[in-house]
Amino acid sequence: MATTGGTALILFTRDLRIHDQPALAAAAAADRVLPVFVLDDAILGSRYAAPNRLVGLLEALQDLRGSLRARGGDLVVRRGRTVEIVRELATAHRVTSLHVARDHSAYARRREAGLAAVAADLGADLVVHPGVMLVEPELVRATGGGHFKVFTPYWRRWSAVTPRAVLPAPDAVRLPADVDPGAVPPLTDLTAGAPAPGLAPTGETAARARLAWWLDGPVEAYDTGRNLMAEDGTSRLSPHLHLGTLSVTEVAASLQPRRPGHEAFLQELCWRDFDHQLLAARPDLASVDVRTKDDRWRDAPDEVAAWREGRTGYPVVDAGMRQLRHEGWMHNRARMVTASFLTKHLYVDWRIGAWHFMDHLVDGDVANNFGQWQWTAGTGTDSRPNRMFNPVIQGERYDPDGAYVRRWVPELAGISGKAVHQPRPAGEGGLFDDAAAYPPPIVDHRDARDRFLAARGAEAEPA
């Protein structure tokens, strides 16, 4: 929807970019544009405000501010309650239209309702633009009219939808006179927590550089290399898609679906939308089983601590957990293996694991993180809810020469080849002279499998 005349306020949320930004493109058609981002105290006071994501957010805001300034505008940064701040700014600058991107969390829906009330009170228009998804939920409905609960039929119907056109960045952003843009605060003003040492850069500039690298060759082998944990064979675009420093529509438009690597990557973008349409239908996704198994999860604090710290005695599990703590990111195959281990080997509540991931992941997203944790735990949309990943076999298959494990578990650096996936304690035919060099497994795989299947009343279903 085009906007002409007056002053338009655009509220940036998870769309921190100028390229293919529908809300910004519409707002820029007005005589004056008030670009706003609010550091919301409701979020900053919650567990969602993890240090790693805050680092990514602050970098993205600085990058966005630079891009807006290059076009004659600026980013107005405030801290407080989003709707209250928007009301103050909109009133002070006699805003005639409000623009925001659509999102699907319960918080985002409340925010949108608050913005609608502000617009009504001021006699302004509220325009909600395409947001975090490539294909909005109402465009892909199940035969019965509801949301999809199984991925494959969703993929078929989703693939038939033609996405919107990619939009150019605006040439100019004309800021109202006498606007105090405010400062992007340092991390220490927002949290006392320390970020991970190995965080990758965020911001639109870094996002577009990573996308260019990805499309310049690596995507071609994605269908065969995406599960190889030691390789740089995945896009690592998830933090950028989460923060909106990159448009999922632009990413999808850059792909050639008839090419195997491209199609496989497009399917991952579809998975992202699948989880968001699930969240749209199930706003309680982060706390309530989608398909309950009436699990009586174990209380095992020592085992959970070992899992969190990467000392379970299963090398590929420990490598993944240590990568998470160092980089604020984890390879997707490792995410599935580590989540399966917690929920099925240890039979611990998926919510404990999902929140640990949220404490560290730069790409920690309500829809994707909690949706995929439920999928792995068998309480979500997996059609094989009792599948159980054998971490030794997973390591041998997807880290065949052990490079991923040796990188993140230096205690095992002296073990060559795939033998690194099967260390045993000293004195038991093991690979160490000193049993303290690496811990023995905290649970036996067969015993864990039997316990889990008995708890679920299910037959064996290995992954």
C-alpha positions in Angstrom: 0.0 0.0 0.0 1.5 3.3 -1.0 1.7 6.2 1.3 1.8 9.8 0.1 1.8 13.1 1.9 2.1 13.8 5.7 4.4 12.0 8.0 4.8 8.3 8.2 6.1 6.4 11.2 7.7 3.0 10.5 8.3 0.8 13.5 11.2 -1.5 12.9 10.9 -4.8 14.7 12.4 -7.9 13.1 13.0 -6.3 9.8 16.3 -4.3 10.4 17.2 -3.6 6.8 16.5 -1.2 4.0 16.5 -3.7 1.1 13.2 -5.4 0.3 11.6 -3.8 3.3 7.9 -3.4 2.5 7.1 -1.2 5.5 10.0 1.2 4.8 9.2 1.3 1.1 5.7 2.4 1.8 6.6 4.9 4.5 9.3 6.4 2.3 6.6 7.6 -0.1 5.4 10.1 2.5 6.7 13.7 2.7 8.5 12.8 6.0 9.5 9.5 7.5 10.1 8.7 11.2 12.0 5.4 11.4 11.7 4.1 15.0 13.1 1.2 17.0 12.1 0.7 20.6 14.2 -1.4 23.1 11.1 -2.7 24.9 11.5 -3.1 28.6 9.0 -6.0 28.5 11.5 -8.0 26.4 14.7 -6.7 28.1 13.3 -7.8 31.4 12.7 -11.4 30.1 14.8 -14.4 29.3 14.4 -13.6 25.6 17.0 -10.8 26.0 20.0 -13.2 26.0 23.4 -11.5 25.6 24.2 -13.1 22.3 21.0 -11.9 20.6 21.4 -8.5 22.1 24.9 -8.2 20.6 23.4 -9.2 17.2 20.6 -6.7 17.7 22.8 -3.8 18.6 25.1 -4.4 15.6 22.1 -4.6 13.3 20.7 -1.3 14.7 24.0 0.5 14.1 24.2 -0.8 10.6 20.6 0.2 9.9 21.2 3.6 11.3 24.2 4.1 8.9 22.1 3.0 5.9 19.3 5.5 6.8 21.7 8.3 7.4 23.2 7.7 4.0 19.8 8.4 2.6 19.2 11.6 4.5 17.3 10.0 7.4 18.2 8.4 10.8 17.0 5.7 13.2 15.1 7.0 16.2 16.1 4.8 19.1 14.1 4.8 22.3 13.7 2.6 25.4 10.5 1.9 27.2 7.2 0.3 26.2 6.8 0.1 22.5 3.2 1.2 22.1 3.6 4.1 24.6 6.8 5.3 22.8 5.0 5.1 19.4 2.1 7.1 20.8 4.4 9.9 22.1 6.3 10.2 18.8 3.3 9.9 16.6 1.5 12.6 18.6 4.5 14.9 18.7 5.1 14.7 14.9 1.5 14.6 13.8 1.9 11.2 12.1 -0.6 10.4 9.5 0.3 6.7 9.0 1.9 4.0 11.0 3.8 1.1 9.3 4.9 -2.2 10.9 5.8 -5.7 9.6 3.6 -8.6 10.5 4.8 -11.1 13.1 3.0 -14.1 14.7 4.1 -14.4 18.3 1.6 -13.6 21.1 3.7 -10.5 22.0 3.7 -9.3 18.4 -0.1 -9.6 18.2 -0.5 -7.6 21.4 1.8 -5.0 20.0 -0.1 -4.8 16.8 -3.4 -4.4 18.7 -1.8 -1.5 20.7 -0.6 0.2 17.5 -4.1 -0.1 16.0 -5.5 1.7 19.1 -2.9 4.4 18.8 -3.7 4.9 15.1 -7.5 5.1 15.8 -7.0 7.6 18.5 -4.9 9.8 16.3 -7.0 9.4 13.2 -4.0 7.8 11.4 -3.8 4.7 9.2 -2.1 1.6 10.5 -0.6 -0.5 7.7 0.6 -4.0 8.5 3.0 -5.2 5.9 4.4 -8.7 4.9 6.7 -9.7 7.7 8.9 -12.6 8.8 7.4 -15.2 6.5 7.9 -15.8 2.8 4.3 -17.0 2.5 1.7 -15.7 5.0 -0.3 -18.4 6.9 -3.7 -17.5 5.3 -2.2 -18.2 1.8 -1.5 -21.9 2.7 -4.4 -23.6 4.4 -5.0 -27.3 4.9 -7.9 -28.9 3.2 -10.0 -28.6 6.2 -9.2 -24.9 6.4 -6.9 -24.9 9.4 -3.1 -24.9 9.7 -0.9 -27.7 8.5 0.4 -30.2 11.1 2.6 -32.2 8.7 5.4 -30.7 6.7 5.2 -32.6 3.3 1.7 -31.5 2.3 2.5 -28.0 3.5 5.6 -28.0 1.3 3.5 -29.0 -1.8 1.0 -26.3 -1.3 3.5 -23.7 -0.2 5.6 -24.3 -3.3 2.6 -23.4 -5.5 2.3 -19.9 -4.1 4.0 -17.1 -6.0 5.7 -14.8 -3.4 5.5 -11.0 -3.7 8.0 -9.1 -5.7 11.4 -8.0 -4.2 11.4 -4.3 -3.5 14.4 -1.9 -3.9 15.9 0.1 -1.1 14.5 3.7 -1.0 16.6 6.4 -2.5 15.8 8.9 0.2 14.4 9.0 3.7 13.3 12.5 4.7 13.3 12.9 8.5 11.0 15.4 10.2 12.7 18.5 11.6 13.9 18.6 15.2 14.0 14.9 15.9 16.4 13.6 18.5 17.5 10.2 17.2 18.8 9.0 20.5 21.7 6.6 21.0 22.1 3.0 20.4 23.2 1.9 23.9 26.2 -0.3 24.7 25.5 -3.9 25.7 26.3 -3.2 29.3 23.3 -0.9 29.5 21.0 -3.8 28.6 22.5 -6.9 30.3 25.1 -7.9 32.8 25.6 -11.2 30.9 28.7 -11.9 28.8 28.3 -12.8 25.1 30.0 -15.7 23.5 33.5 -15.2 22.3 33.0 -16.4 18.8 29.9 -14.5 17.6 29.7 -13.8 13.8 28.9 -10.3 12.7 25.3 -9.3 12.1 23.8 -6.2 10.5 22.5 -5.9 6.9 26.0 -5.3 5.4 27.3 -8.6 6.9 24.1 -10.4 5.9 24.3 -9.3 2.3 27.9 -10.3 2.1 27.1 -13.8 3.5 24.3 -14.2 1.0 26.5 -13.2 -1.9 29.1 -15.8 -0.7 26.4 -18.5 -0.4 24.9 -17.9 -3.8 28.4 -17.7 -5.4 28.9 -21.5 -5.1 28.3 -23.2 -1.8 24.5 -23.5 -2.2 25.1 -25.8 -5.2 26.2 -28.6 -2.9 23.7 -28.0 -0.2 21.7 -31.1 -0.9 24.7 -33.3 -0.3 26.7 -31.3 2.2 24.2 -29.8 4.5 24.6 -32.5 7.2 28.4 -32.6 7.2 29.1 -30.9 10.5 32.7 -30.2 10.0 32.1 -28.4 6.6 31.1 -24.8 6.0 28.3 -26.3 3.9 25.3 -24.4 5.4 24.3 -20.8 4.7 24.5 -19.5 8.3 21.9 -17.0 7.3 19.6 -17.9 10.2 20.7 -15.1 12.5 20.1 -12.6 9.7 16.7 -14.0 8.9 15.8 -13.9 12.6 16.8 -10.3 13.0 15.5 -9.4 9.6 18.8 -8.0 8.4 18.0 -10.1 5.3 14.7 -10.6 3.6 13.5 -14.2 3.2 11.7 -13.1 0.1 14.9 -11.8 -1.5 16.8 -15.0 -0.5 14.1 -17.2 -2.1 14.0 -15.1 -5.2 17.7 -15.6 -5.6 17.3 -19.4 -5.8 16.8 -21.6 -8.9 14.5 -24.4 -7.6 15.3 -26.8 -10.4 18.9 -27.2 -9.2 19.2 -29.8 -6.4 21.2 -27.6 -3.9 18.8 -24.7 -4.4 15.7 -26.8 -4.0 17.0 -28.3 -0.8 17.8 -24.9 0.6 14.3 -23.6 -0.5 12.8 -26.5 1.5 14.6 -25.2 4.6 13.1 -21.8 4.0 9.8 -23.7 3.8 10.5 -25.3 7.2 11.0 -21.9 8.6 7.6 -20.8 7.3 6.0 -24.1 8.5 7.1 -23.3 12.1 5.8 -19.8 11.9 2.4 -20.9 10.6 2.3 -23.4 13.5 3.1 -20.5 15.9 0.3 -18.4 14.3 -2.1 -21.2 15.1 -0.5 -22.2 18.4 0.6 -19.1 20.3 1.4 -21.4 23.2 4.0 -23.3 21.2 6.8 -22.4 23.6 5.1 -24.0 26.6 2.5 -26.6 25.6 2.8 -29.8 23.7 1.4 -29.7 20.2 0.6 -33.4 20.4 1.0 -34.5 24.0 2.5 -37.9 24.8 1.6 -37.5 28.5 5.3 -37.7 29.3 6.5 -37.9 32.8 9.8 -36.3 32.3 12.7 -37.1 34.6 14.2 -34.6 37.0 17.9 -35.1 36.4 19.8 -31.9 37.3 23.3 -33.5 37.2 22.7 -35.0 33.8 21.2 -31.8 32.4 24.3 -29.9 33.7 26.6 -32.4 31.9 24.5 -31.9 28.7 24.7 -28.1 29.0 28.4 -28.1 29.5 29.3 -30.6 26.8 30.5 -33.5 29.0 28.0 -36.3 28.4 30.7 -38.7 27.2 29.1 -38.7 23.7 31.6 -36.8 21.5 29.2 -35.4 18.9 26.7 -34.3 21.5 29.5 -32.6 23.5 30.9 -31.0 20.4 27.6 -29.4 19.5 27.0 -28.1 23.0 30.4 -26.5 23.1 30.0 -25.0 19.7 26.8 -23.4 20.9 28.5 -21.8 23.9 31.4 -20.5 21.9 29.6 -19.3 18.7 26.0 -18.7 19.8 25.1 -21.0 16.9 25.1 -24.7 16.2 25.0 -26.8 13.1 21.5 -28.0 12.4 22.4 -31.7 12.4 24.0 -31.2 15.8 20.9 -29.4 17.0 18.8 -32.4 16.2 21.3 -34.8 17.8 21.7 -32.8 21.0 18.0 -32.2 21.4 17.2 -35.9 20.8 19.8 -36.8 23.4 18.3 -34.6 26.1 14.7 -35.5 25.4 15.1 -39.2 24.6 18.3 -40.5 26.0 17.9 -38.6 29.3 14.1 -38.3 29.0 14.2 -34.7 30.2 11.5 -32.1 29.3 12.0 -30.4 26.0 11.3 -27.0 27.5 14.5 -27.2 29.5 16.6 -27.8 26.4 14.7 -25.2 24.3 15.2 -22.5 26.8 18.9 -23.4 27.1 19.2 -22.9 23.3 17.3 -19.6 23.6 19.9 -18.5 26.2 22.7 -18.8 23.7 21.4 -18.8 20.1 21.8 -15.6 18.1 19.1 -17.0 15.8 16.9 -18.0 18.8 13.4 -17.6 17.3 10.2 -18.5 19.1 8.7 -20.3 16.1 11.7 -22.2 14.8 13.4 -23.0 18.1 10.4 -24.2 20.0 8.8 -25.8 16.9 11.9 -27.8 16.2 12.4 -28.8 19.8 8.9 -30.2 19.9 9.5 -32.0 16.6 12.6 -33.7 18.0 11.0 -34.5 21.3 8.1 -36.2 19.5 5.5 -33.8 21.0 5.3 -31.7 17.9 4.7 -32.3 14.2 7.1 -35.3 13.6 5.2 -38.1 12.0 7.6 -40.5 13.7 7.5 -39.1 17.3 9.5 -42.0 18.8 12.5 -41.8 16.5 15.7 -41.7 18.5 19.1 -40.5 17.1 22.0 -42.8 18.0 24.8 -40.2 18.7 27.6 -42.6 17.8 26.0 -43.5 14.4 25.2 -39.9 13.8 28.8 -38.9 14.4 30.2 -41.6 12.2 27.8 -40.7 9.4 27.9 -36.9 9.5 31.4 -36.3 10.9 33.1 -39.3 9.2 36.7 -38.3 9.9 36.0 -36.8 13.3 37.1 -33.2 12.4 34.0 -31.6 14.0 34.5 -33.5 17.3 38.2 -32.8 17.4 37.6 -29.1 16.8 35.2 -28.7 19.8 36.4 -31.5 22.1 40.2 -31.0 22.3 40.5 -33.8 24.8 40.0 -36.1 21.8 42.4 -34.4 19.4 44.8 -37.3 19.5 42.3 -39.8 18.2 42.2 -40.2 14.5 39.3 -41.0 12.1 35.9 -42.0 13.2 37.2 -43.8 16.2 36.8 -40.5 17.9 33.1 -41.1 18.1 33.5 -44.2 20.4 35.8 -43.3 23.2 35.6 -45.5 26.3 36.9 -45.0 29.8 40.4 -46.3 30.6 40.5 -49.8 31.9 37.6 -50.9 29.7 39.4 -51.4 26.4 39.3 -47.6 26.0 41.4 -45.1 24.1 42.7 -43.1 27.1 45.4 -43.7 29.6 43.7 -41.3 31.9 39.9 -41.7 32.4 39.7 -38.1 33.5 40.7 -36.8 30.1 37.2 -37.3 28.8 34.2 -38.5 30.8 32.6 -41.8 30.2 29.0 -41.8 28.8 26.5 -40.6 31.4 24.0 -43.1 30.0 24.2 -46.3 28.0 22.5 -45.9 24.6 20.6 -49.2 24.8 19.5 -48.6 28.4 18.3 -45.1 27.4 16.4 -46.4 24.4 14.6 -49.1 26.4 13.7 -46.6 29.2 12.4 -44.1 26.7 10.3 -46.6 24.7 8.9 -48.1 27.9 7.9 -44.6 29.1 6.2 -43.9 25.8 4.8 -47.5 25.5 6.3 -47.6 22.0 8.2 -49.9 19.8 11.8 -49.2 18.7 12.0 -46.7 15.9 15.7 -45.7 15.3 16.6 -42.7 13.3 
